[in-house]
Amino acid sequence: MTCIVSRGVGYVWVFIVKQGYQEIDDAIQSSVITKVKGTAVTNTSESGLLVWGPEEYVIPPQVRTLLIFQTRLKPCTADETLTSCLLFSFCHSGGKCIRNNENSNGTCEIFGWCPTEKDIKPQKPLLKNAENFTIYVKNFIQFPKFSFSKSNILETTDQSYLKKCRYDKKQYPYCPIFRLGDITRRAGCNFQDMATLGGPIGIVIQWDCDLDKGTSHCNPEYQFTRLDATVSNKSIAAGFNFRHARYFKNAAGESYRSLYKVYGIRFHILVHGKAGKFAIVPLVINIGSGLAVMGAGTFFCDIVLLYLTTGRKSYKDKKFEVLKYEKQHTSTDVDIS
């Protein structure tokens, strides 16, 4: 009885839960466009009074599936020029070691951008109010096998919809505007802590579409994950930063630059999905496979019950009926004349 129930459950699982009657298309085609909105004002001894907009803190300005949101800008050196300068460190190839005498450690003279960088670890983020900024993630998807396409934006004629909505799984599932603080919170992080040293966050958009039920059952699901969550904050691999320079020329034509070390949150946007639709070919294949499995299952259950269970003798007596009979021999005399 147990084997019969198990085979029945397996059959239901294949056809109902796993939808074995559908043809599947998992070759999703996707396009992602992002925009960031928010303005902040800072006044520091390093940079002075600055107004920050997307043109200043989004790198690069035009992005698709990768977005770097700058949370701290630390000037490493200002007005560097190409000249010779001294390094109080190991003298690498190309440098000239200068010593006062044979017993002194000396210094290394190099030709490069001087003065050299002083690397200081930041203690707090520059854009502390950036957690209230928003990211607009516009996603278009297509399943070419079924010629089906859709976007993650609500189809409405209300021009003010995107101005007043914020993503909520229950109330606004088709609002693609996310608050930065909500993204980091859903990823299990505190925005202020993450903004200090930076870090990568993955935004996964999952599309699982049952086209037999209509387009209303094809909805995006969002997942947010900090990609370096396994790295300790004390590790040298923690956070995310990079350097960039701004170049200038003075009135005499001499080149100089300002070097900045940028800490930020790096967003990786990944799109996955599959669509299913009824088709006769997978239906017939799964029916045939199910019947074959049920036959093999009967044989397997017999082996278990006949040889491996404690009640195998009782099962064997009921499965096989032994018929006893007595064979009678008769002889006939035949007279041939």
C-alpha positions as CSV (number, residue, x, y, z in Angstrom):
1,M,0.0,0.0,0.0
2,T,2.9,2.4,0.9
3,C,4.5,1.8,-2.5
4,I,1.2,2.5,-4.3
5,V,0.8,5.8,-2.4
6,S,4.4,6.8,-3.1
7,R,4.0,6.2,-6.8
8,G,0.8,8.2,-6.8
9,V,2.5,11.1,-4.9
10,G,5.4,11.1,-7.3
11,Y,3.1,11.2,-10.3
12,V,1.2,14.2,-8.8
13,W,4.5,15.9,-8.1
14,V,5.6,15.7,-11.7
15,F,2.4,16.8,-13.3
16,I,1.0,19.3,-10.8
17,V,3.9,20.7,-8.8
18,K,6.6,20.5,-11.4
19,Q,4.1,21.2,-14.3
20,G,5.3,18.3,-16.4
21,Y,2.7,19.2,-19.1
22,Q,4.5,22.5,-20.0
23,E,7.2,23.4,-22.4
24,I,9.9,25.5,-20.7
25,D,11.9,28.5,-21.9
26,D,14.7,29.6,-19.6
27,A,16.7,31.6,-22.2
28,I,15.5,34.9,-20.8
29,Q,16.5,38.1,-22.7
30,S,16.8,41.1,-20.4
31,S,17.6,44.8,-20.5
32,V,18.2,46.9,-17.3
33,I,18.3,50.7,-17.1
34,T,19.0,52.5,-13.8
35,K,18.7,56.1,-12.5
36,V,19.5,57.5,-9.1
37,K,17.8,60.6,-7.6
38,G,18.8,62.6,-4.5
39,T,20.7,65.7,-3.5
40,A,22.9,66.4,-0.5
41,V,25.1,69.3,0.7
42,T,28.4,68.8,2.5
43,N,30.9,71.2,4.1
44,T,34.2,69.7,5.1
45,S,37.7,71.0,5.7
46,E,39.0,68.7,2.9
47,S,36.6,69.6,0.1
48,G,34.8,72.8,1.3
49,L,31.1,73.4,0.5
50,L,29.8,71.0,-2.1
51,V,26.4,70.2,-3.5
52,W,26.0,66.6,-4.5
53,G,23.7,65.3,-7.3
54,P,23.7,62.1,-9.4
55,E,26.3,63.7,-11.7
56,E,28.8,63.7,-8.8
57,Y,28.1,60.5,-6.9
58,V,27.1,58.0,-9.6
59,I,30.0,56.4,-11.4
60,P,29.8,56.0,-14.4
61,P,26.9,58.4,-15.2
62,Q,25.2,56.0,-17.7
63,V,25.0,52.4,-16.4
64,R,22.9,49.3,-17.0
65,T,23.6,46.3,-14.8
66,L,26.4,47.8,-12.7
67,L,25.9,50.9,-10.5
68,I,28.6,52.4,-8.2
69,F,27.1,54.8,-5.7
70,Q,29.7,57.0,-4.1
71,T,29.3,57.5,-0.3
72,R,32.7,59.0,0.6
73,L,35.2,61.1,-1.4
74,K,38.6,61.4,0.4
75,P,41.2,63.7,-1.3
76,C,44.5,61.8,-1.2
77,T,46.7,64.6,-2.6
78,A,45.9,68.0,-4.0
79,D,47.8,69.7,-6.8
80,E,50.2,66.9,-7.6
81,T,52.8,67.7,-10.2
82,L,55.1,65.5,-12.3
83,T,58.5,66.0,-10.6
84,S,61.0,64.2,-8.3
85,C,60.0,63.5,-4.7
86,L,61.2,61.4,-1.7
87,L,59.6,58.3,-0.4
88,F,60.4,57.1,3.2
89,S,59.9,53.4,2.2
90,F,61.3,50.6,0.2
91,C,63.0,51.8,-2.9
92,H,61.6,49.9,-5.9
93,S,63.1,49.6,-9.3
94,G,63.3,52.9,-11.1
95,G,63.9,54.8,-7.8
96,K,67.1,56.3,-6.6
97,C,68.2,55.5,-3.1
98,I,69.7,58.5,-1.3
99,R,71.7,58.0,1.9
100,N,73.5,60.5,4.1
101,N,76.1,57.9,5.1
102,E,76.6,54.1,4.9
103,N,74.8,53.5,8.2
104,S,71.6,55.4,7.4
105,N,68.5,53.8,5.9
106,G,68.2,56.6,3.4
107,T,65.2,57.6,1.3
108,C,64.0,56.8,-2.2
109,E,63.8,59.4,-4.8
110,I,61.3,58.8,-7.6
111,F,59.9,60.7,-10.6
112,G,56.1,60.8,-10.5
113,W,53.1,62.7,-9.2
114,C,54.2,64.5,-6.1
115,P,53.6,64.8,-3.2
116,T,52.8,61.1,-2.8
117,E,49.5,59.8,-1.4
118,K,48.9,59.5,2.4
119,D,46.4,56.7,2.9
120,I,44.1,57.3,5.9
121,K,41.2,55.0,6.7
122,P,37.9,56.8,6.9
123,Q,35.9,57.0,10.1
124,K,32.4,58.0,8.8
125,P,30.6,58.4,5.5
126,L,30.5,61.8,3.7
127,L,26.9,61.4,2.3
128,K,25.2,60.3,5.6
129,N,21.7,61.3,4.3
130,A,22.1,59.2,1.1
131,E,20.0,56.3,2.6
132,N,17.0,58.4,1.6
133,F,18.1,58.6,-2.1
134,T,16.2,56.4,-4.6
135,I,17.3,54.0,-7.4
136,Y,15.0,53.5,-10.4
137,V,15.6,50.0,-11.8
138,K,13.8,49.6,-15.2
139,N,13.8,46.0,-16.4
140,F,12.5,44.7,-19.7
141,I,12.4,40.9,-20.3
142,Q,11.4,38.6,-23.2
143,F,11.0,34.8,-23.6
144,P,11.7,34.4,-27.4
145,K,10.2,30.9,-27.6
146,F,6.8,32.1,-26.7
147,S,7.2,35.7,-28.1
148,F,6.3,37.0,-24.7
149,S,7.6,40.2,-23.2
150,K,7.0,42.3,-20.1
151,S,8.5,44.9,-17.8
152,N,8.6,45.5,-14.1
153,I,6.7,48.8,-14.4
154,L,2.9,49.0,-13.8
155,E,1.0,49.6,-17.0
156,T,-0.9,52.8,-16.2
157,T,-1.7,56.2,-17.7
158,D,-1.1,57.9,-14.4
159,Q,1.9,60.2,-15.0
160,S,2.4,60.7,-11.3
161,Y,2.6,57.0,-10.3
162,L,6.4,56.8,-10.4
163,K,6.8,60.1,-8.5
164,K,4.8,59.0,-5.5
165,C,5.3,55.2,-5.3
166,R,8.1,53.2,-3.5
167,Y,8.5,49.5,-3.9
168,D,6.6,47.3,-1.5
169,K,6.0,43.6,-2.2
170,K,2.4,43.7,-1.3
171,Q,1.2,47.3,-1.9
172,Y,3.4,48.3,-4.9
173,P,5.0,45.2,-6.5
174,Y,5.2,47.0,-9.8
175,C,6.9,50.1,-8.5
176,P,10.6,49.8,-9.6
177,I,11.8,52.7,-7.3
178,F,13.9,51.6,-4.3
179,R,15.1,53.6,-1.3
180,L,18.8,53.0,-0.7
181,G,18.3,52.5,3.0
182,D,15.6,49.8,2.3
183,I,17.9,48.0,-0.1
184,T,20.8,47.7,2.5
185,R,18.3,46.7,5.2
186,R,16.8,43.9,3.1
187,A,20.4,42.8,2.4
188,G,20.9,42.5,6.2
189,C,23.2,45.6,6.5
190,N,23.2,49.0,8.2
191,F,23.5,51.7,5.6
192,Q,25.7,54.0,7.7
193,D,28.2,51.1,8.5
194,M,28.3,50.0,4.9
195,A,28.7,53.6,3.5
196,T,31.9,54.1,5.5
197,L,34.0,51.5,3.8
198,G,31.7,50.6,0.9
199,G,30.8,47.2,-0.4
200,P,29.0,45.2,-3.1
201,I,25.2,44.4,-3.1
202,G,23.5,42.1,-5.5
203,I,20.0,42.9,-6.7
204,V,18.4,39.8,-8.2
205,I,15.2,40.1,-10.3
206,Q,13.6,36.7,-10.7
207,W,10.8,36.0,-13.2
208,D,8.9,32.7,-12.9
209,C,6.0,32.9,-15.4
210,D,3.1,30.4,-15.9
211,L,1.8,31.6,-19.2
212,D,-1.2,29.2,-19.0
213,K,-2.6,31.3,-16.2
214,G,-2.1,34.6,-18.0
215,T,0.3,37.5,-17.8
216,S,-1.0,38.5,-14.3
217,H,0.9,35.4,-13.0
218,C,4.2,36.6,-14.4
219,N,5.6,38.9,-11.7
220,P,9.1,40.0,-10.7
221,E,10.5,38.9,-7.4
222,Y,13.4,40.8,-5.9
223,Q,16.2,39.6,-3.7
224,F,18.9,41.7,-2.1
225,T,22.2,40.2,-0.9
226,R,25.5,41.7,0.3
227,L,28.0,39.8,-1.8
228,D,31.0,40.1,0.6
229,A,29.0,39.2,3.7
230,T,31.4,36.4,4.6
231,V,34.3,38.9,4.9
232,S,34.9,40.4,8.3
233,N,35.1,44.2,8.6
234,K,38.6,43.8,10.0
235,S,39.8,42.0,6.9
236,I,41.8,43.8,4.3
237,A,39.3,42.5,1.7
238,A,36.3,44.3,3.3
239,G,34.6,47.1,1.6
240,F,34.9,48.7,-1.9
241,N,37.0,51.6,-3.0
242,F,38.9,52.9,-6.0
243,R,40.9,56.0,-7.0
244,H,40.4,58.5,-9.7
245,A,42.2,61.8,-10.6
246,R,41.1,65.2,-12.0
247,Y,43.7,66.8,-14.2
248,F,44.4,70.5,-14.7
249,K,46.9,72.9,-16.3
250,N,48.0,76.2,-14.8
251,A,48.6,79.4,-16.7
252,A,52.2,78.4,-17.5
253,G,51.0,75.1,-19.1
254,E,52.2,72.9,-16.3
255,S,50.1,69.8,-15.7
256,Y,48.9,68.9,-12.2
257,R,46.2,66.7,-10.7
258,S,44.1,66.0,-7.6
259,L,43.9,62.4,-6.6
260,Y,40.8,61.1,-4.8
261,K,40.0,57.8,-3.1
262,V,36.4,56.9,-3.5
263,Y,34.4,54.6,-1.2
264,G,31.0,53.5,-2.4
265,I,28.3,50.9,-2.7
266,R,28.6,48.8,-5.9
267,F,25.2,47.4,-7.1
268,H,25.2,44.3,-9.3
269,I,21.8,43.8,-11.0
270,L,21.2,40.2,-12.1
271,V,18.1,39.0,-14.0
272,H,17.0,35.3,-14.0
273,G,13.8,33.6,-15.0
274,K,11.8,30.9,-16.9
275,A,8.4,30.6,-18.5
276,G,6.2,27.6,-19.1
277,K,3.3,26.9,-21.4
278,F,1.2,23.8,-22.2
279,A,2.5,21.7,-25.0
280,I,1.5,18.2,-26.2
281,V,5.1,16.8,-26.6
282,P,6.2,17.2,-22.9
283,L,2.8,15.9,-21.8
284,V,3.1,12.7,-23.8
285,I,6.7,12.2,-22.7
286,N,6.0,12.6,-19.1
287,I,3.0,10.3,-19.2
288,G,5.1,7.6,-20.8
289,S,7.9,8.1,-18.4
290,G,5.5,8.0,-15.5
291,L,3.9,4.7,-16.6
292,A,7.4,3.2,-17.0
293,V,8.4,4.4,-13.5
294,M,5.3,2.9,-12.0
295,G,6.1,-0.5,-13.6
296,A,9.6,-0.3,-12.3
297,G,8.3,0.8,-8.9
298,T,6.1,-2.3,-8.6
299,F,9.1,-4.5,-9.2
300,F,11.2,-2.6,-6.6
301,C,8.4,-2.8,-4.0
302,D,8.0,-6.5,-4.5
303,I,11.8,-7.0,-3.9
304,V,11.7,-5.0,-0.7
305,L,8.6,-6.7,0.7
306,L,9.7,-10.2,-0.3
307,Y,13.2,-10.1,1.0
308,L,14.0,-7.1,3.2
309,T,11.0,-6.6,5.6
310,T,10.2,-8.5,8.8
311,G,6.7,-9.5,7.5
312,R,8.1,-11.0,4.2
313,K,6.8,-14.5,5.0
314,S,3.2,-13.2,5.4
315,Y,3.5,-11.2,2.2
316,K,4.9,-14.1,0.3
317,D,2.0,-16.4,1.4
318,K,-0.5,-13.9,0.2
319,K,1.2,-13.1,-3.0
320,F,1.8,-16.7,-4.1
321,E,-0.8,-19.4,-3.8
322,V,0.6,-22.9,-3.7
323,L,-1.6,-25.5,-5.4
324,K,-1.0,-29.1,-4.4
325,Y,-2.3,-31.9,-6.6
326,E,-1.7,-35.7,-7.0
327,K,-0.7,-36.9,-10.4
328,Q,-2.6,-40.0,-11.4
329,H,-1.2,-42.5,-13.9
330,T,-3.5,-44.7,-15.9
331,S,-2.6,-47.5,-18.3
332,T,-4.6,-48.9,-21.2
333,D,-4.0,-52.3,-22.8
334,V,-4.2,-52.2,-26.6
335,D,-4.7,-55.5,-28.5
336,I,-3.3,-55.3,-32.0
337,S,-4.2,-58.2,-34.2
